[in-house]
Amino acid sequence: MDIITAGLLWLFNTAGPIGGAVIAFAFLPLVMTGMHHGLIPVHTTLIQTLGYTPLYAFNSMAGGGQVGAAIALLVKYRKNKGLGRAVKGGLPAGILGIGEPLIFGVSLPLGRVFFTACAGAAVGGMFLGFFKQGAITINVSGILGTLVNINPVVYLIGYLISILCGFLFTYAVGAKQQNLNNFEEEN
């Protein structure tokens, strides 16, 4: 087992909920840089060793944080038609576990919304950490991740927690008007 897999297992087994929060929070920056693909060998090693990958369940919470943040933007800034189009264009993919449209089209351009989505993911990851949750396969996340996790109910609750917290954090913090103006100019 390589050092990355061993380190992640240590974090998962030793830190539990805190480890889950850290892993879930860190996943969106990995997606942003494309480095999340580098985790595929880690996932397959974990599945081979444990029969499941705890890492993938935590990573899936990042999508929930993004979805919650996007919904908060729709509610809070409903008069911004350009933002509404961007969110509505990325939201279906986000719900199905594909985060890039919301990351690159919405949360990164708005700056701090990216971090409120990460924070929402962290809370969902923390919840999963209490239950030692894991996925039996990879490449299925979002709401469909319920189908491939050891305990589908726990996964679904964690995913909904990520959505709720992503929503609440984003609604509370909001976005800078200067960044919102960039979406209006696209009309």
ROGU-947994 format. One record per atom (N, C-alpha, C): residue in one letter; x, y, z. Coordinates in steps of 0.02 Angstrom, whole numbers, padded with zeros to 5 digits, always signed. Layout:
<sites>
AXYZ/...
</sites>
This chain:
<sites>
M+00043-00059+00000/M+00000+00000+00000/M+00045+00062+00000/D+00030+00110-00042/D+00074+00168-00047/D+00063+00216+00010/I+00106+00266+00015/I+00105+00312+00071/I+00042+00356+00071/I+00017+00375+00012/I-00043+00416+00009/I-00103+00377+00036/T-00111+00316+00014/T-00166+00274+00038/T-00160+00263+00113/A-00099+00248+00136/A-00089+00237+00207/A-00105+00299+00247/G-00084+00357+00222/G-00099+00420+00257/G-00173+00435+00260/L-00208+00423+00205/L-00280+00434+00205/L-00317+00386+00251/L-00294+00323+00252/L-00323+00274+00298/L-00311+00295+00371/W-00251+00320+00384/W-00236+00343+00452/W-00283+00401+00470/L-00291+00448+00425/L-00335+00505+00438/L-00406+00482+00449/F-00428+00436+00408/F-00496+00409+00414/F-00506+00372+00480/N-00459+00328+00497/N-00466+00286+00557/N-00451+00323+00622/T-00406+00371+00620/T-00386+00405+00681/T-00428+00467+00694/A-00440+00506+00643/A-00474+00570+00653/A-00549+00565+00644/G-00574+00512+00616/G-00647+00502+00608/G-00682+00562+00578/P-00727+00593+00616/P-00765+00649+00590/P-00722+00709+00567/I-00669+00723+00604/I-00625+00778+00584/I-00590+00761+00518/G-00568+00700+00512/G-00537+00678+00449/G-00586+00682+00392/G-00649+00662+00405/G-00701+00666+00354/G-00713+00738+00331/A-00712+00784+00380/A-00722+00855+00363/A-00664+00881+00321/V-00603+00863+00341/V-00544+00887+00304/V-00544+00860+00232/I-00558+00796+00225/I-00558+00765+00158/I-00613+00797+00115/A-00673+00805+00143/A-00728+00834+00104/A-00714+00906+00085/F-00686+00945+00131/F-00670+01015+00117/F-00618+01021+00061/A-00569+00977+00063/A-00513+00981+00016/A-00529+00957-00054/F-00585+00923-00063/F-00597+00892-00128/F-00611+00943-00184/L-00648+00995-00170/L-00663+01045-00223/L-00600+01078-00250/P-00551+01096-00207/P-00489+01122-00236/P-00453+01071-00279/L-00458+01007-00262/L-00428+00955-00305/L-00463+00952-00373/V-00529+00957-00372/V-00567+00957-00435/V-00548+01019-00476/M-00542+01075-00443/M-00525+01137-00477/M-00460+01131-00516/T-00413+01094-00490/T-00348+01086-00523/T-00343+01023-00566/G-00395+00982-00564/G-00394+00919-00602/G-00357+00863-00567/M-00332+00877-00507/M-00293+00826-00471/M-00336+00772-00439/H-00401+00780-00441/H-00445+00728-00413/H-00439+00663-00453/H-00418+00667-00516/H-00408+00606-00555/H-00350+00565-00528/G-00304+00598-00495/G-00248+00563-00465/G-00268+00518-00406/L-00329+00526-00382/L-00353+00484-00327/L-00381+00417-00350/I-00389+00408-00415/I-00417+00345-00440/I-00377+00284-00417/P-00311+00285-00421/P-00274+00227-00395/P-00282+00218-00319/V-00290+00273-00284/V-00301+00268-00211/V-00368+00234-00198/H-00420+00256-00234/H-00486+00225-00226/H-00484+00150-00241/T-00451+00133-00295/T-00450+00062-00314/T-00410+00021-00263/T-00357+00050-00236/T-00319+00015-00184/T-00361+00006-00121/L-00398+00057-00103/L-00442+00052-00044/L-00496+00000-00055/I-00526-00001-00114/I-00578-00051-00129/I-00547-00121-00126/Q-00488-00129-00153/Q-00454-00194-00152/Q-00437-00215-00081/T-00416-00168-00039/T-00395-00183+00029/T-00454-00190+00077/L-00500-00144+00075/L-00555-00142+00124/L-00621-00168+00097/G-00629-00169+00031/G-00693-00187+00001/G-00736-00125-00013/Y-00711-00067+00005/Y-00746-00004-00007/Y-00694+00052-00002/T-00713+00111-00025/T-00670+00169-00019/T-00704+00223+00023/P-00681+00233+00084/P-00710+00286+00125/P-00698+00355+00095/L-00644+00362+00060/L-00625+00425+00031/L-00678+00450-00019/Y-00705+00405-00060/Y-00752+00426-00112/Y-00817+00453-00082/A-00839+00423-00028/A-00901+00447+00004/A-00890+00519+00029/F-00832+00532+00059/F-00817+00600+00083/F-00813+00649+00024/N-00780+00627-00029/N-00773+00670-00088/N-00841+00689-00117/S-00888+00644-00114/S-00954+00657-00141/S-00990+00713-00105/M-00971+00725-00043/M-01003+00779-00005/M-00987+00847-00035/A-00931+00852-00071/A-00913+00915-00103/A-00966+00937-00153/G-00995+00889-00189/G-01049+00904-00235/G-01110+00930-00199/G-01124+00902-00141/G-01181+00926-00101/G-01171+00998-00080/G-01110+01015-00058/G-01096+01084-00040/G-01105+01132-00098/Q-01084+01110-00158/Q-01092+01151-00218/Q-01166+01161-00235/V-01204+01108-00230/V-01276+01112-00246/V-01310+01160-00198/G-01295+01153-00133/G-01325+01198-00084/G-01306+01270-00096/A-01243+01282-00111/A-01220+01351-00126/A-01256+01379-00187/A-01264+01338-00238/A-01298+01360-00299/A-01371+01378-00286/I-01405+01337-00246/I-01475+01351-00230/I-01480+01415-00190/A-01433+01426-00143/A-01434+01488-00104/A-01426+01549-00150/L-01383+01544-00199/L-01374+01599-00246/L-01438+01613-00285/L-01472+01559-00306/L-01536+01568-00342/L-01586+01605-00298/V-01589+01587-00235/V-01638+01618-00190/V-01618+01690-00173/K-01556+01699-00154/K-01534+01765-00129/K-01528+01817-00185/Y-01507+01796-00244/Y-01496+01844-00299/Y-01541+01829-00357/R-01604+01816-00343/R-01651+01794-00396/R-01661+01846-00451/K-01645+01909-00437/K-01654+01961-00489/K-01596+01962-00539/N-01541+01929-00522/N-01483+01927-00566/N-01493+01871-00617/K-01518+01889-00675/K-01536+01839-00726/K-01476+01801-00753/G-01420+01835-00761/G-01360+01801-00786/G-01336+01748-00737/L-01336+01764-00673/L-01317+01716-00622/L-01367+01658-00621/G-01431+01675-00627/G-01483+01623-00628/G-01472+01573-00685/R-01454+01599-00744/R-01441+01554-00801/R-01381+01509-00788/A-01329+01538-00759/A-01268+01499-00746/A-01283+01444-00695/V-01319+01461-00642/V-01335+01412-00590/V-01381+01358-00619/K-01433+01378-00654/K-01480+01329-00682/K-01447+01284-00733/G-01396+01309-00767/G-01360+01268-00816/G-01316+01215-00782/G-01289+01231-00724/G-01244+01184-00690/G-01277+01141-00637/L-01335+01162-00613/L-01367+01127-00557/L-01386+01055-00572/P-01416+01039-00629/P-01432+00969-00642/P-01370+00923-00641/A-01316+00946-00671/A-01254+00907-00670/A-01229+00900-00599/G-01233+00954-00560/G-01210+00952-00490/G-01249+00902-00449/I-01313+00900-00457/I-01355+00852-00421/I-01336+00780-00438/L-01314+00770-00500/L-01293+00703-00522/L-01220+00689-00508/G-01185+00735-00474/G-01117+00722-00452/G-01062+00749-00497/I-01079+00790-00545/I-01029+00821-00589/I-01022+00893-00567/G-00968+00909-00534/G-00961+00974-00502/G-00930+01029-00544/E-00896+01011-00598/E-00859+01062-00636/E-00902+01119-00663/P-00962+01107-00689/P-01001+01165-00714/P-01016+01216-00659/L-01031+01193-00599/L-01044+01241-00545/L-00980+01272-00519/I-00926+01233-00517/I-00862+01261-00493/I-00839+01316-00539/F-00831+01300-00603/F-00801+01348-00650/F-00850+01400-00675/G-00914+01384-00675/G-00964+01431-00700/G-00994+01475-00648/V-00991+01455-00584/V-01025+01493-00532/V-00981+01508-00472/S-00960+01457-00435/S-00929+01470-00370/S-00860+01502-00375/L-00817+01479-00419/L-00751+01510-00426/L-00756+01583-00448/P-00797+01599-00498/P-00803+01670-00517/P-00829+01714-00460/L-00865+01685-00413/L-00892+01724-00357/L-00845+01723-00297/G-00789+01690-00302/G-00739+01692-00248/G-00759+01655-00186/R-00784+01691-00137/R-00797+01660-00072/R-00851+01607-00074/V-00893+01607-00124/V-00944+01555-00130/V-00911+01486-00138/F-00853+01485-00169/F-00815+01422-00175/F-00800+01394-00105/F-00781+01438-00059/F-00763+01416+00008/F-00824+01400+00051/T-00880+01434+00039/T-00940+01415+00076/T-00965+01347+00054/A-00956+01331-00010/A-00973+01264-00035/A-00927+01211-00003/C-00863+01227+00002/C-00815+01181+00035/C-00834+01171+00108/A-00855+01224+00141/A-00875+01219+00212/A-00937+01175+00220/G-00985+01183+00175/G-01044+01140+00176/G-01025+01067+00167/A-00979+01054+00121/A-00954+00986+00110/A-00922+00959+00173/A-00884+01000+00207/A-00849+00978+00268/A-00898+00954+00322/V-00954+00988+00329/V-01003+00967+00379/V-01032+00899+00361/G-01048+00889+00297/G-01072+00824+00275/G-01020+00770+00284/G-00956+00787+00269/G-00901+00740+00279/G-00892+00722+00352/M-00901+00772+00395/M-00896+00759+00467/M-00950+00710+00489/F-01010+00720+00464/F-01065+00674+00481/F-01047+00603+00459/L-01024+00595+00397/L-01006+00528+00373/L-00950+00497+00415/G-00905+00539+00441/G-00850+00514+00482/G-00872+00479+00545/F-00930+00497+00570/F-00956+00464+00630/F-00978+00392+00615/F-00993+00378+00552/F-01022+00314+00534/F-00976+00270+00492/K-00914+00290+00481/K-00867+00251+00441/K-00898+00231+00374/Q-00926+00279+00340/Q-00960+00268+00276/Q-00909+00257+00221/G-00929+00222+00168/G-00886+00211+00111/G-00925+00189+00050/A-00894+00198-00008/A-00925+00178-00072/A-00893+00113-00096/I-00933+00070-00126/I-00908+00006-00150/I-00882+00011-00222/T-00891+00068-00253/T-00865+00080-00320/T-00852+00155-00326/I-00823+00176-00381/I-00809+00247-00391/I-00846+00272-00453/N-00844+00338-00461/N-00874+00373-00519/N-00949+00377-00516/V-00979+00365-00459/V-01050+00376-00449/V-01056+00418-00386/S-01077+00481-00394/S-01084+00524-00335/S-01148+00564-00341/G-01152+00619-00305/G-01214+00658-00305/G-01270+00616-00275/I-01329+00629-00295/I-01387+00593-00269/I-01383+00519-00287/L-01353+00503-00344/L-01346+00433-00365/L-01296+00395-00323/G-01254+00430-00286/G-01207+00397-00241/G-01241+00355-00188/T-01304+00370-00176/T-01343+00331-00128/T-01343+00257-00148/L-01339+00243-00213/L-01343+00175-00238/L-01280+00134-00226/V-01223+00166-00214/V-01160+00129-00210/V-01125+00135-00143/N-01158+00160-00093/N-01127+00168-00028/N-01149+00113+00020/I-01105+00098+00067/I-01116+00044+00115/I-01182+00052+00151/N-01195+00112+00174/N-01258+00126+00208/N-01292+00184+00170/P-01338+00168+00124/P-01368+00220+00083/P-01403+00274+00122/V-01434+00257+00178/V-01470+00307+00218/V-01421+00357+00248/V-01366+00331+00275/V-01315+00375+00304/V-01286+00421+00250/Y-01271+00393+00192/Y-01245+00434+00137/Y-01294+00489+00118/L-01357+00471+00110/L-01408+00519+00090/L-01415+00575+00142/I-01415+00556+00206/I-01418+00607+00258/I-01358+00653+00255/G-01298+00625+00246/G-01237+00665+00240/G-01240+00711+00180/Y-01265+00686+00124/Y-01272+00726+00063/Y-01320+00784+00075/L-01376+00770+00107/L-01425+00822+00121/L-01398+00873+00170/I-01358+00850+00219/I-01325+00897+00265/I-01277+00943+00227/S-01240+00915+00180/S-01195+00955+00139/S-01233+01008+00099/I-01289+00988+00070/I-01330+01036+00033/I-01356+01090+00079/L-01384+01071+00136/L-01412+01119+00183/L-01358+01168+00208/C-01301+01141+00228/C-01248+01185+00254/C-01217+01228+00199/G-01209+01200+00140/G-01185+01241+00084/G-01233+01299+00070/F-01298+01284+00075/F-01349+01336+00066/F-01343+01389+00121/L-01343+01366+00184/L-01342+01413+00240/L-01280+01456+00241/F-01222+01426+00231/F-01159+01464+00232/F-01158+01515+00175/T-01180+01494+00116/T-01179+01539+00059/T-01230+01595+00067/Y-01289+01578+00091/Y-01340+01629+00101/Y-01317+01680+00152/A-01284+01657+00205/A-01261+01702+00258/A-01203+01746+00235/V-01156+01718+00198/V-01097+01755+00177/V-01110+01795+00113/G-01146+01766+00067/G-01162+01800+00004/G-01103+01806-00042/A-01110+01847-00092/A-01058+01859-00142/A-01047+01934-00148/K-00987+01953-00167/K-00972+02023-00176/K-01010+02050-00236/Q-01037+02110-00229/Q-01076+02141-00283/Q-01035+02147-00346/Q-00971+02163-00338/Q-00927+02171-00397/Q-00925+02106-00437/N-00923+02048-00402/N-00922+01984-00437/N-00989+01967-00467/L-01043+01986-00433/L-01110+01975-00459/L-01122+02016-00523/N-01092+02075-00525/N-01100+02118-00584/N-01074+02085-00647/N-01023+02042-00639/N-00996+02007-00697/N-01048+01962-00730/F-01094+01936-00691/F-01146+01894-00719/F-01199+01936-00753/E-01215+01994-00727/E-01264+02039-00757/E-01241+02064-00825/E-01176+02076-00832/E-01149+02103-00894/E-01155+02054-00951/E-01166+01991-00935/E-01172+01941-00988/E-01241+01940-01020/N-01288+01979-00994/N-01357+01978-01021/N-01360+02001-01092/
</sites>
